Amino acid sequence: MPAKKKVNYKKLIEAVKSGKNQSEIIKNFNFNTAAQFKSHYLDALIQAGEAPEIKTGRASKKVETLKNTFVSKRGSVIINKILIADMGFKEGDQFSVRKTKSGISLRKLD
């Protein structure tokens, strides 16, 4: 994956706030596409503290570890207690289980 283009974020924000149009900014900063310009502009706003950082949905490695599960020697699937609580399940909940193209699906029964 190629390295991200280096851009002076302060100048980019100033160009947008000054009212320059998109095509002029793209030309001045040598962006290849409008999407590239918008991506850098968002990064500039985040770095300047003018926009909150967007959460990617990818959890930390600690949380990722909690998603690991295993099958016991009796054939039971063991899911971490913290993950169960995080999903809102409790002891005694019943599920239907079905095979899907991507793995298995659990559907809580009412």
GUKE-656217 format. One record per residue: chain; residue in three letters; x, y, z of N, C-alpha, C in turn. Coordinates in nm, 2 decimals, decimal comma, always signed. Each point is the difference from the previous one (the first is absolute). Example, Ala and Ser with C-alpha at 12.3 -4.5 7.8 and 13.67 -1.06 7.14 Angstrom:
2
DRENPA  ch   aa     n_u     n_v     n_w    ca_u    ca_v    ca_w     c_u     c_v     c_w
DRENPA   A  ala   +1,32   -0,57   +0,78   -0,09   +0,12   +0,00   +0,09   +0,12   +0,00
DRENPA   A  ser   -0,04   +0,11   -0,07   +0,09   +0,11   +0,00   -0,08   +0,11   +0,08
This chain:
110
DRENPA  ch   aa     n_u     n_v     n_w    ca_u    ca_v    ca_w     c_u     c_v     c_w
DRENPA   A  met   +0,09   -0,12   +0,00   -0,09   +0,12   +0,00   +0,09   +0,12   +0,00
DRENPA   A  pro   -0,02   +0,10   -0,09   +0,08   +0,11   -0,01   -0,02   +0,09   +0,12
DRENPA   A  ala   +0,11   +0,08   +0,04   -0,01   +0,09   +0,11   -0,10   +0,11   -0,04
DRENPA   A  lys   -0,06   +0,05   +0,10   -0,10   +0,11   -0,02   +0,07   +0,13   -0,03
DRENPA   A  lys   -0,05   +0,08   -0,09   +0,06   +0,12   -0,05   +0,02   +0,10   +0,12
DRENPA   A  lys   +0,11   +0,06   +0,01   +0,02   +0,10   +0,10   -0,06   +0,13   -0,04
DRENPA   A  val   -0,08   +0,06   +0,09   -0,08   +0,12   -0,03   +0,02   +0,09   +0,12
DRENPA   A  asn   +0,01   +0,13   -0,03   +0,00   +0,10   +0,11   -0,14   +0,02   +0,04
DRENPA   A  tyr   -0,04   -0,06   +0,11   -0,15   +0,00   +0,04   -0,04   +0,15   +0,03
DRENPA   A  lys   +0,08   +0,07   +0,06   -0,04   +0,14   +0,04   -0,03   +0,08   -0,13
DRENPA   A  lys   +0,08   -0,01   -0,10   -0,02   +0,07   -0,13   -0,13   -0,05   -0,07
DRENPA   A  leu   -0,02   -0,14   +0,02   -0,12   -0,06   -0,07   -0,13   +0,06   +0,07
DRENPA   A  ile   +0,00   +0,01   +0,13   -0,12   +0,05   +0,07   -0,02   +0,15   -0,04
DRENPA   A  glu   +0,11   +0,07   +0,00   -0,01   +0,14   -0,04   -0,05   +0,02   -0,14
DRENPA   A  ala   +0,04   -0,09   -0,09   -0,05   +0,01   -0,14   -0,15   -0,02   -0,01
DRENPA   A  val   -0,05   -0,10   +0,08   -0,14   -0,03   +0,00   -0,08   +0,11   +0,07
DRENPA   A  lys   +0,05   +0,05   +0,11   -0,07   +0,11   +0,07   +0,00   +0,13   -0,08
DRENPA   A  ser   +0,10   +0,02   -0,08   +0,01   +0,12   -0,08   -0,11   +0,01   -0,11
DRENPA   A  gly   -0,06   -0,12   -0,03   -0,11   +0,00   -0,10   +0,05   -0,05   -0,13
DRENPA   A  lys   +0,12   -0,05   -0,02   +0,05   -0,05   -0,12   -0,09   -0,12   -0,04
DRENPA   A  asn   -0,02   -0,02   -0,13   -0,08   -0,11   -0,04   +0,08   -0,13   -0,01
DRENPA   A  gln   -0,07   -0,11   +0,00   +0,06   -0,13   +0,01   +0,11   -0,02   -0,11
DRENPA   A  ser   -0,04   +0,03   -0,12   +0,10   -0,03   -0,11   +0,13   +0,08   +0,01
DRENPA   A  glu   -0,01   +0,12   +0,05   +0,12   +0,08   +0,02   +0,08   -0,05   +0,11
DRENPA   A  ile   -0,06   -0,05   +0,11   +0,08   -0,06   +0,11   +0,06   -0,13   -0,05
DRENPA   A  ile   -0,07   -0,08   -0,07   +0,06   -0,13   -0,05   +0,12   +0,03   -0,09
DRENPA   A  lys   -0,01   +0,10   -0,08   +0,11   +0,04   -0,09   +0,12   +0,05   +0,08
DRENPA   A  asn   -0,03   +0,09   +0,10   +0,11   +0,06   +0,08   +0,08   -0,10   +0,09
DRENPA   A  phe   -0,07   -0,10   +0,05   +0,06   -0,10   +0,09   +0,04   -0,12   -0,08
DRENPA   A  asn   -0,02   -0,01   -0,13   +0,03   -0,11   -0,08   -0,07   -0,13   +0,04
DRENPA   A  phe   -0,12   +0,01   +0,04   -0,08   -0,12   +0,03   -0,04   -0,06   -0,13
DRENPA   A  asn   -0,02   -0,13   +0,00   -0,04   -0,07   -0,13   -0,15   -0,01   -0,01
DRENPA   A  thr   -0,07   +0,00   +0,11   -0,15   -0,01   -0,01   -0,06   +0,08   +0,11
DRENPA   A  ala   -0,13   +0,03   -0,01   -0,08   +0,07   +0,10   +0,00   -0,08   +0,13
DRENPA   A  ala   -0,01   -0,14   -0,01   +0,00   -0,08   +0,12   +0,13   +0,01   +0,07
DRENPA   A  gln   +0,12   +0,01   -0,07   +0,13   +0,02   +0,07   +0,00   +0,13   +0,07
DRENPA   A  phe   -0,05   +0,11   -0,06   -0,01   +0,13   +0,06   -0,09   -0,01   +0,13
DRENPA   A  lys   -0,11   -0,06   -0,01   -0,09   +0,00   +0,11   +0,05   -0,09   +0,12
DRENPA   A  ser   +0,07   -0,10   -0,04   +0,07   -0,08   +0,11   +0,10   +0,08   +0,07
DRENPA   A  his   +0,08   +0,07   -0,07   +0,11   +0,08   +0,07   -0,07   +0,12   +0,07
DRENPA   A  tyr   -0,10   +0,05   -0,05   -0,07   +0,11   +0,07   -0,06   -0,05   +0,14
DRENPA   A  leu   -0,06   -0,12   +0,00   -0,05   -0,05   +0,12   +0,12   -0,03   +0,10
DRENPA   A  asp   +0,11   -0,06   -0,05   +0,11   -0,02   +0,08   +0,05   +0,13   +0,06
DRENPA   A  ala   +0,00   +0,11   -0,08   +0,05   +0,13   +0,05   -0,09   +0,05   +0,11
DRENPA   A  leu   -0,14   -0,01   -0,02   -0,09   +0,04   +0,10   +0,02   -0,08   +0,13
DRENPA   A  ile   +0,02   -0,13   -0,01   +0,02   -0,08   +0,12   +0,12   +0,04   +0,07
DRENPA   A  gln   +0,11   +0,02   -0,07   +0,13   +0,04   +0,06   -0,01   +0,14   +0,07
DRENPA   A  ala   -0,08   +0,09   -0,06   -0,01   +0,13   +0,05   -0,10   +0,00   +0,12
DRENPA   A  gly   -0,07   -0,11   +0,03   -0,10   +0,00   +0,10   -0,13   +0,06   -0,03
DRENPA   A  glu   -0,02   +0,02   -0,13   -0,13   +0,06   -0,04   -0,10   -0,11   -0,04
DRENPA   A  ala   +0,04   -0,12   +0,00   -0,10   -0,11   -0,02   +0,05   -0,12   +0,08
DRENPA   A  pro   -0,10   -0,07   +0,06   +0,04   -0,12   +0,08   +0,06   -0,11   -0,08
DRENPA   A  glu   +0,09   -0,08   +0,05   +0,05   -0,11   -0,07   -0,11   -0,10   -0,02
DRENPA   A  ile   +0,00   -0,06   -0,12   -0,10   -0,10   -0,03   +0,05   -0,14   +0,05
DRENPA   A  lys   -0,08   -0,06   +0,08   +0,03   -0,14   +0,05   -0,02   -0,10   -0,12
DRENPA   A  thr   +0,10   -0,08   -0,01   -0,01   -0,09   -0,12   -0,08   -0,13   +0,03
DRENPA   A  gly   -0,03   -0,03   +0,12   -0,08   -0,12   +0,03   +0,09   -0,11   +0,03
DRENPA   A  arg   +0,13   +0,02   -0,02   +0,10   -0,11   +0,03   +0,04   +0,03   +0,14
DRENPA   A  ala   -0,03   -0,10   +0,09   +0,03   +0,01   +0,14   +0,15   -0,03   +0,03
DRENPA   A  ser   +0,04   +0,03   +0,11   +0,13   -0,02   +0,04   +0,03   -0,15   +0,01
DRENPA   A  lys   +0,13   -0,04   +0,01   +0,03   -0,14   +0,00   -0,06   -0,07   +0,12
DRENPA   A  lys   -0,01   +0,08   +0,11   -0,06   -0,06   +0,12   -0,14   -0,05   -0,03
DRENPA   A  val   -0,08   +0,09   -0,06   -0,14   -0,04   -0,03   +0,00   -0,11   -0,10
DRENPA   A  glu   +0,09   +0,01   -0,10   +0,01   -0,11   -0,10   +0,02   -0,13   +0,06
DRENPA   A  thr   +0,09   -0,01   +0,10   +0,03   -0,12   +0,07   -0,13   -0,06   +0,06
DRENPA   A  leu   -0,09   +0,09   +0,05   -0,12   -0,05   +0,06   -0,10   -0,06   -0,10
DRENPA   A  lys   +0,02   +0,03   -0,12   -0,09   -0,06   -0,11   +0,04   -0,14   -0,03
DRENPA   A  asn   +0,12   -0,05   +0,04   +0,04   -0,13   -0,02   -0,08   -0,10   +0,08
DRENPA   A  thr   -0,04   -0,11   -0,06   -0,08   -0,10   +0,07   +0,06   -0,14   -0,04
DRENPA   A  phe   -0,05   -0,10   +0,07   +0,05   -0,13   -0,03   -0,12   -0,11   +0,02
DRENPA   A  val   +0,03   -0,12   -0,05   -0,10   -0,11   +0,03   +0,07   -0,08   +0,11
DRENPA   A  ser   -0,08   -0,03   +0,10   +0,04   -0,09   +0,11   +0,01   -0,14   -0,05
DRENPA   A  lys   +0,06   -0,09   +0,09   +0,01   -0,14   -0,04   -0,14   -0,07   +0,00
DRENPA   A  arg   -0,10   +0,07   +0,06   -0,14   -0,05   +0,00   -0,08   +0,05   -0,13
DRENPA   A  gly   +0,07   +0,09   -0,08   -0,06   +0,05   -0,12   -0,08   +0,13   +0,02
DRENPA   A  ser   +0,01   +0,06   +0,12   -0,06   +0,13   +0,03   +0,09   +0,11   -0,05
DRENPA   A  val   -0,07   +0,10   -0,05   +0,07   +0,12   -0,05   +0,01   +0,10   +0,12
DRENPA   A  ile   +0,12   +0,04   +0,04   +0,03   +0,08   +0,12   +0,02   +0,14   -0,05
DRENPA   A  ile   -0,08   +0,10   +0,04   +0,01   +0,14   -0,03   +0,03   +0,08   +0,13
DRENPA   A  asn   +0,10   +0,09   -0,01   +0,05   +0,07   +0,11   -0,12   +0,07   +0,07
DRENPA   A  lys   +0,00   +0,00   +0,14   -0,11   +0,06   +0,08   -0,01   +0,15   -0,03
DRENPA   A  ile   +0,11   +0,07   -0,01   +0,00   +0,14   -0,03   -0,07   +0,03   -0,13
DRENPA   A  leu   +0,03   -0,08   -0,10   -0,06   +0,02   -0,13   -0,15   -0,03   +0,00
DRENPA   A  ile   -0,04   -0,10   +0,08   -0,15   -0,03   +0,02   -0,07   +0,12   +0,06
DRENPA   A  ala   +0,06   +0,05   +0,11   -0,06   +0,11   +0,07   -0,01   +0,13   -0,10
DRENPA   A  asp   +0,11   +0,02   -0,07   +0,00   +0,11   -0,09   -0,11   -0,01   -0,11
DRENPA   A  met   -0,03   -0,12   -0,04   -0,11   -0,02   -0,10   -0,14   +0,01   +0,06
DRENPA   A  gly   -0,01   +0,00   +0,13   -0,13   +0,01   +0,07   -0,06   -0,13   +0,03
DRENPA   A  phe   +0,08   -0,11   -0,01   -0,06   -0,13   +0,03   +0,02   -0,03   +0,14
DRENPA   A  lys   -0,08   -0,10   +0,05   +0,01   -0,03   +0,14   -0,03   -0,16   +0,02
DRENPA   A  glu   +0,04   -0,05   +0,11   -0,02   -0,14   +0,02   -0,14   -0,04   -0,02
DRENPA   A  gly   -0,01   -0,11   -0,07   -0,14   -0,06   -0,03   -0,05   +0,04   -0,13
DRENPA   A  asp   +0,06   +0,10   -0,07   -0,05   +0,04   -0,13   +0,02   -0,12   -0,10
DRENPA   A  gln   -0,10   -0,01   -0,09   +0,00   -0,11   -0,10   +0,02   +0,06   -0,14
DRENPA   A  phe   +0,06   -0,08   -0,08   +0,03   +0,05   -0,14   -0,03   -0,11   -0,10
DRENPA   A  ser   -0,03   +0,04   -0,12   +0,00   -0,09   -0,11   +0,14   +0,02   -0,07
DRENPA   A  val   +0,05   -0,11   -0,05   +0,13   +0,01   -0,06   -0,01   -0,05   -0,15
DRENPA   A  arg   +0,06   +0,07   -0,09   +0,00   -0,04   -0,14   +0,13   +0,02   -0,06
DRENPA   A  lys   +0,03   -0,08   -0,10   +0,13   +0,02   -0,07   -0,03   +0,10   -0,11
DRENPA   A  thr   +0,10   +0,09   -0,02   -0,01   +0,10   -0,10   +0,13   -0,01   -0,09
DRENPA   A  lys   +0,00   +0,08   -0,11   +0,12   +0,00   -0,09   +0,12   +0,05   +0,08
DRENPA   A  ser   -0,02   +0,09   +0,09   +0,12   +0,06   +0,07   +0,03   -0,07   +0,13
DRENPA   A  gly   -0,08   -0,10   +0,05   +0,02   -0,07   +0,12   -0,12   -0,05   +0,06
DRENPA   A  ile   -0,03   +0,05   +0,12   -0,13   -0,04   +0,07   -0,07   +0,13   +0,04
DRENPA   A  ser   -0,13   -0,02   +0,02   -0,09   +0,11   +0,05   -0,07   -0,04   +0,12
DRENPA   A  leu   +0,00   +0,08   +0,10   -0,08   -0,02   +0,12   -0,12   +0,09   +0,00
DRENPA   A  arg   -0,12   -0,04   +0,02   -0,11   +0,08   +0,01   -0,07   -0,03   +0,13
DRENPA   A  lys   -0,01   +0,11   +0,08   -0,06   -0,02   +0,14   -0,15   -0,03   -0,02
DRENPA   A  leu   -0,05   -0,10   +0,07   -0,14   -0,03   -0,01   -0,08   +0,08   +0,11
DRENPA   A  asp   -0,11   +0,04   -0,04   -0,09   +0,09   +0,09   -0,06   -0,08   +0,11
